[in-house]
Amino acid sequence: MEIAVCIKQVPDTTDVKIDPETGTLVRDGVPSIINPFDEYAVEAALRIREELGGKVIAITMGPPQAVEALRKCIAMGADEGVLVSDRAFAGSDTWSTSYTLAKALEKIGPFDLIMCGKQAIDGDTAQVGPGIAEHMKISQVTYVQKILGCGEKTIQVERDVEGGYEVIEAHLPAVLTIDKSANEPRIPSMMGTMKALRREFVTLTASELDLEEGLFGMDGSPTRVKKTFTPDPRKGGRMLSGEMDEMLRELVGILREEKII
Ligand SMILES: Cc1cc2nc3c(=O)[nH]c(=O)nc-3n(C[C@H](O)[C@H](O)[C@H](O)COP(=O)(O)OP(=O)(O)OC[C@H]3O[C@@H](n4cnc5c(N)ncnc54)[C@H](O)[C@@H]3O)c2cc1C
């Protein structure tokens, strides 16, 4: 079983600060970590490899320092790590990020499974996993909360939905996005950590991928962010009391006053 795990390096959110002028994330001096959801994806991949054999390759698109996130995957037990990095990728939105990752996965693949985290804790869109599947035209199952079984041609999973779960069988190759209820990520061993420290990583640049002009980086990003702001804190609730008719009349009055009806 050949498995790729897409991982993202993110700022440690306990330390996140927003620039009041620009409304963007202040990244300078903020420690970076591997996106926590991606550790569940790595763990899920390692467990499948332990059962069925094969290889787990971690891949990240980001600046050169993103190799530190790859090191964590090697320390956990991944076989290899690949960095996709080029100045030409700056300004990529989720569409061009998933396009570029799809092309990189095609280059280093083929893979039976591509695992992603459910979402990144900074961008939070949960779009990159599904975007990769769409670009590669393969199956996808999002919000996977349990892997029930995996064979050579199909995988069976539980998928989280509001108020319950769905059991889904998908044909391989497939993209899965993994939720944190799927497993408990292992803590890297001392040996694994030492091995990861010495590891060199392959870097793929734009010219090494079969990218179509205008579909990657800023030029390939159709999203425009018009405004970023922190919402005002919610006002406290208001309790109504008395007879039902009385409360309903008061409620309608409040809704009219607030111009809701
Ligand atoms: C207009 C625009 C411009 C942007 N410009 C920049 C910029 O200049 N620099 C910048 O850093 N960001 C930029 N971004 C943010 C960038 O697009 C997102 O960080 C990126 O697409 C991932 O989206 P997300 O964080 O919502 O991830 P999600 O979709 O929530 O992530 C889900 C999963 O996808 C995988 N994944 C996500 N991102 C990566 C990755 N990079 N490598 C490997 N796997 C990944 C992980 O498994 C992750 O758990 C920009 C966004 C927009 C909209």
The ligand as a MOL file (V3000), in Angstrom:
LIG
                    3D

  0  0  0     0  0            999 V3000
M  V30 BEGIN CTAB
M  V30 COUNTS 53 58 0 0 0
M  V30 BEGIN ATOM
M  V30 1 C -6.0560 34.7560 -1.8690 0
M  V30 2 C -5.2080 33.9060 -0.9480 0
M  V30 3 C -3.8400 34.1290 -0.9040 0
M  V30 4 C -3.0570 33.3820 -0.0620 0
M  V30 5 N -1.7500 33.6350 -0.0150 0
M  V30 6 C -0.9600 32.9190 0.8180 0
M  V30 7 C 0.4320 33.1730 0.9110 0
M  V30 8 O 0.9590 34.0320 0.2250 0
M  V30 9 N 1.1740 32.4050 1.7820 0
M  V30 10 C 0.5910 31.4370 2.5460 0
M  V30 11 O 1.2790 30.7710 3.3240 0
M  V30 12 N -0.7280 31.1770 2.4710 0
M  V30 13 C -1.5270 31.8950 1.6410 0
M  V30 14 N -2.8510 31.6400 1.5860 0
M  V30 15 C -3.3910 30.5810 2.4140 0
M  V30 16 C -3.2980 29.2660 1.6770 0
M  V30 17 O -4.0720 29.2790 0.5270 0
M  V30 18 C -3.8200 28.1710 2.5620 0
M  V30 19 O -3.0310 28.1740 3.7140 0
M  V30 20 C -3.7080 26.8070 1.9160 0
M  V30 21 O -4.3700 26.7550 0.6880 0
M  V30 22 C -4.3090 25.7350 2.7860 0
M  V30 23 O -5.6280 26.0560 3.0970 0
M  V30 24 P -6.1400 25.8090 4.5570 0
M  V30 25 O -5.1340 26.3720 5.4800 0
M  V30 26 O -7.5290 26.2770 4.6710 0
M  V30 27 O -6.0560 24.2150 4.6640 0
M  V30 28 P -7.2220 23.1500 4.7680 0
M  V30 29 O -7.8730 22.9850 3.4600 0
M  V30 30 O -8.0820 23.4270 5.9610 0
M  V30 31 O -6.2890 21.8990 5.0630 0
M  V30 32 C -6.8130 20.5730 5.0370 0
M  V30 33 C -5.6820 19.6010 4.9230 0
M  V30 34 O -5.0500 19.7600 3.6470 0
M  V30 35 C -3.6520 19.5010 3.7670 0
M  V30 36 N -2.9130 20.7250 3.4510 0
M  V30 37 C -3.3120 22.0060 3.5200 0
M  V30 38 N -2.3450 22.8300 3.1200 0
M  V30 39 C -1.2840 22.0700 2.8040 0
M  V30 40 C 0.0330 22.3190 2.3570 0
M  V30 41 N 0.4680 23.5560 2.1400 0
M  V30 42 N 0.8610 21.2760 2.1310 0
M  V30 43 C 0.4330 20.0000 2.3340 0
M  V30 44 N -0.7960 19.6920 2.7740 0
M  V30 45 C -1.6400 20.7090 3.0050 0
M  V30 46 C -3.4200 19.0890 5.2290 0
M  V30 47 O -3.5650 17.6920 5.3170 0
M  V30 48 C -4.5700 19.7670 5.9380 0
M  V30 49 O -4.9100 19.1530 7.1680 0
M  V30 50 C -3.6610 32.3840 0.7580 0
M  V30 51 C -5.0250 32.1640 0.7050 0
M  V30 52 C -5.8020 32.9270 -0.1240 0
M  V30 53 C -7.2820 32.6860 -0.1110 0
M  V30 END ATOM
M  V30 BEGIN BOND
M  V30 1 1 1 2
M  V30 2 1 2 3
M  V30 3 2 2 52
M  V30 4 2 3 4
M  V30 5 1 4 5
M  V30 6 1 4 50
M  V30 7 2 5 6
M  V30 8 1 6 7
M  V30 9 1 6 13
M  V30 10 2 7 8
M  V30 11 1 7 9
M  V30 12 1 9 10
M  V30 13 2 10 11
M  V30 14 1 10 12
M  V30 15 2 12 13
M  V30 16 1 13 14
M  V30 17 1 14 15
M  V30 18 1 14 50
M  V30 19 1 15 16
M  V30 20 1 16 17
M  V30 21 1 16 18
M  V30 22 1 18 19
M  V30 23 1 18 20
M  V30 24 1 20 21
M  V30 25 1 20 22
M  V30 26 1 22 23
M  V30 27 1 23 24
M  V30 28 2 24 25
M  V30 29 1 24 26
M  V30 30 1 24 27
M  V30 31 1 27 28
M  V30 32 2 28 29
M  V30 33 1 28 30
M  V30 34 1 28 31
M  V30 35 1 31 32
M  V30 36 1 32 33
M  V30 37 1 33 34
M  V30 38 1 33 48
M  V30 39 1 34 35
M  V30 40 1 35 36
M  V30 41 1 35 46
M  V30 42 1 36 37
M  V30 43 1 36 45
M  V30 44 2 37 38
M  V30 45 1 38 39
M  V30 46 1 39 40
M  V30 47 2 39 45
M  V30 48 1 40 41
M  V30 49 2 40 42
M  V30 50 1 42 43
M  V30 51 2 43 44
M  V30 52 1 44 45
M  V30 53 1 46 47
M  V30 54 1 46 48
M  V30 55 1 48 49
M  V30 56 2 50 51
M  V30 57 1 51 52
M  V30 58 1 52 53
M  V30 END BOND
M  V30 END CTAB
M  END
